Amino acid sequence: MWSGSSSVWLTACLCVFYCVKIVDFNHPLFIWLKLRISKVVLWLQLWSVVEPLVLSFPVYWDSHSNLNDNSTVDRKFNSTVPAEKGKLLKSYLDVAETLGFCIPLLLGVLSIAPIFPSLYRHTRRMKENALGFSEPRLGAHIGAARILGSLLLIYLVIILTIFLAALLKSELSLMVSEICIALITPAESIILILGNTKLKHALWKALSPCKR
């Protein structure tokens, strides 16, 4: 829970950084963010570690303190908890998943959405510009659009599964939602590595001894 939520928050920080750097808004708040983006991202990164840790600690503590109790098995947590505590823990876990996953996912979606019109305008200007130095910048913009588009698609799918799990309240929908949440971290890692030339080169270099 902690690693997954922290990963989503860190990726949301990246989306906010892309949004502030790429999108051109004249709103005073946006200008303030653009001038202080380095400090803002630093605090967001700290929040990405502390907030999931605080949310996941009560679940860990309650599960650990009840491991040796003679009580019924709760299938959702795969541990032994009393029935009353199990209901309370389920309610808390719903709140924790909302704060730890849904909010950063929505923040990522809201940060990515205005980037595409801005990237489209930049790309159109660069294609109309005959200067040679526009080509690397054009490639960087297209690469950023691909990364953010892939993240946006993943986020929308996960938000949909979480919403359906809360609406249907069935074992199958809950299982699908938990599987999607568990896949967030590896999916984000693959997208960010394959979308960055240096990271992709480092990955192939690290994997090259395995091919021998």
C-alpha positions as a printed Julia matrix, in Angstrom:
212×3 Matrix{Float64}:
   0.0     0.0     0.0
   2.78    2.4     0.93
   4.94    1.71   -2.13
   2.0     1.87   -4.54
   0.6     5.09   -3.12
   4.05    6.69   -2.96
   4.7     5.76   -6.58
   1.41    7.31   -7.7
   2.13   10.52   -5.76
   5.65   10.76   -7.24
   4.29   10.34  -10.76
   1.65   12.98   -9.99
   4.55   15.29   -9.01
   6.12   14.61  -12.41
   2.83   15.43  -14.14
   2.55   18.69  -12.19
   6.13   19.55  -13.15
   5.42   18.87  -16.85
   2.22   20.93  -16.65
   3.88   23.96  -15.08
   6.85   23.82  -17.45
   4.91   23.28  -20.69
   1.52   24.96  -20.32
   1.28   28.73  -20.7
  -1.3    30.31  -18.4
  -1.5    33.94  -17.32
  -3.2    33.22  -14.0
  -1.25   34.68  -11.03
  -1.28   31.35   -9.18
   0.15   29.54  -12.2
   2.86   32.19  -12.64
   3.71   31.83   -8.94
   4.04   28.06   -9.39
   6.2    28.46  -12.48
   8.63   30.72  -10.6
   8.82   28.37   -7.6
   8.37   24.99   -9.26
  11.63   23.55   -7.85
  10.6    24.19   -4.23
   7.01   23.09   -4.86
   8.14   19.79   -6.39
  10.52   19.21   -3.48
   7.67   19.56   -0.98
   5.45   17.36   -3.14
   8.14   14.68   -3.17
   8.35   14.83    0.62
   4.57   14.55    0.8
   4.72   11.57   -1.57
   6.72    9.64    1.03
   5.2    10.83    4.31
   1.48   10.77    3.44
   1.35    7.13    2.23
   3.46    6.08    5.25
   1.04    7.74    7.67
  -1.99    6.22    5.93
  -0.59    2.69    5.76
   0.78    2.56    9.32
  -2.59    2.03   11.11
  -3.41   -0.86    8.76
  -0.03   -2.47    9.39
  -0.24   -1.92   13.15
  -3.76   -3.33   13.47
  -2.98   -6.36   11.31
   0.26   -7.04   13.2
  -1.35   -6.7    16.65
  -4.1    -9.2    15.75
  -2.01  -11.87   14.05
  -2.04  -14.13   17.11
  -5.64  -13.54   18.13
  -8.07  -16.48   18.09
 -10.53  -14.91   15.68
 -12.03  -15.45   12.27
 -10.05  -14.97    9.09
 -10.84  -11.87    7.06
 -10.36  -12.64    3.37
  -9.81   -9.05    2.31
  -6.69   -8.64    4.46
  -5.62  -12.3     4.53
  -5.05  -12.06    8.28
  -6.95  -12.85   11.47
  -8.97   -9.93   12.79
 -12.13   -9.74   14.9
 -15.33   -9.11   12.96
 -15.91   -5.65   14.49
 -12.33   -4.58   13.88
 -12.51   -6.04   10.39
 -15.4    -3.75    9.47
 -13.61   -0.74   10.96
 -10.41   -1.66    9.14
 -12.29   -2.03    5.85
 -13.83    1.42    6.29
 -10.44    2.93    7.07
  -8.86    1.16    4.09
 -11.53    2.65    1.79
 -10.63    6.13    3.07
  -6.9     5.4     2.81
  -7.24    4.18   -0.78
  -9.2     7.32   -1.66
  -6.56    9.63   -0.15
  -3.59    7.55   -1.21
  -4.6     6.61   -4.75
  -7.67    8.46   -6.06
  -6.46   11.98   -5.17
  -3.01   11.64   -6.81
  -4.59    9.91   -9.8
  -7.03   12.81  -10.24
  -4.17   15.29   -9.74
  -2.25   13.51  -12.48
  -5.25   13.58  -14.83
  -5.89   17.29  -14.16
  -2.21   18.06  -14.75
  -1.96   16.04  -17.96
  -5.2    17.24  -19.59
  -4.13   20.87  -20.33
  -0.72   19.75  -21.61
  -1.98   18.27  -24.89
  -3.45   21.51  -26.32
  -0.26   23.33  -25.37
   1.93   20.64  -26.94
  -0.19   20.77  -30.08
   0.29   24.54  -30.37
   4.05   24.21  -29.77
   4.33   21.42  -32.32
   2.42   23.42  -34.94
   4.66   26.46  -34.4
   7.8    24.31  -34.66
   6.65   22.71  -37.92
   6.03   26.18  -39.33
   9.49   27.29  -38.16
  12.24   26.53  -40.67
  15.09   26.8   -38.13
  17.09   23.6   -37.63
  17.17   23.73  -33.82
  13.42   23.16  -33.71
  13.73   19.46  -34.6
  15.19   18.25  -31.25
  12.63   20.3   -29.37
   9.86   18.89  -31.54
  11.02   15.34  -30.78
  11.13   16.12  -27.04
   7.58   17.47  -27.15
   6.29   14.41  -29.0
   8.07   12.11  -26.54
   6.56   13.95  -23.59
   3.12   13.7   -25.18
   3.5     9.93  -25.59
   4.56    9.44  -21.96
   1.78   11.59  -20.59
  -0.8    10.03  -22.9
   0.13    6.55  -21.69
  -0.04    7.66  -18.05
  -3.38    9.35  -18.67
  -4.81    6.16  -20.17
  -3.61    4.05  -17.22
  -4.97    6.54  -14.69
  -8.39    6.68  -16.32
  -8.63    2.87  -16.36
  -7.63    2.6   -12.69
 -10.05    5.34  -11.62
 -12.81    3.54  -13.51
 -12.03    0.2   -11.81
 -11.95    1.82   -8.36
 -15.27    3.55   -9.05
 -16.89    0.33  -10.28
 -15.56   -1.6    -7.26
 -17.09    0.97   -4.9
 -20.35    0.93   -6.86
 -20.77   -2.82   -7.39
 -19.23   -3.98   -4.08
 -18.64   -7.49   -5.4
 -15.71   -9.81   -4.8
 -14.78   -9.8    -8.5
 -14.81   -6.01   -8.88
 -12.81   -5.66   -5.67
 -10.24   -8.17   -6.88
  -9.91   -6.42  -10.26
  -9.5    -3.05   -8.52
  -6.79   -4.37   -6.2
  -4.93   -6.0    -9.12
  -5.01   -2.71  -11.07
  -3.72   -0.79   -8.05
  -0.91   -3.33   -7.63
   0.06   -2.91  -11.3
   0.36    0.9   -11.08
   4.01    0.93   -9.98
   5.43   -1.46  -12.62
   3.3     0.12  -15.36
   4.52    3.63  -14.49
   8.12    2.41  -14.35
   7.92    0.77  -17.78
   6.34    3.87  -19.36
   8.85    6.3   -17.84
  11.88    4.13  -18.67
  10.88    3.38  -22.26
   9.9     7.01  -22.79
  13.33    8.33  -21.77
  16.32    7.63  -24.02
  18.91    7.71  -21.22
  16.87    5.48  -18.92
  16.16    3.04  -21.74
  19.86    2.88  -22.64
  20.74    2.28  -18.98
  18.17   -0.52  -18.81
  19.54   -2.29  -21.9
  23.06   -1.88  -20.5
  22.0    -3.4   -17.17
  20.27   -6.3   -18.92
  23.09   -6.98  -21.38
  24.95   -9.46  -19.06
  21.75  -11.52  -18.84
  21.73  -12.01  -22.61
  25.14  -13.7   -22.65
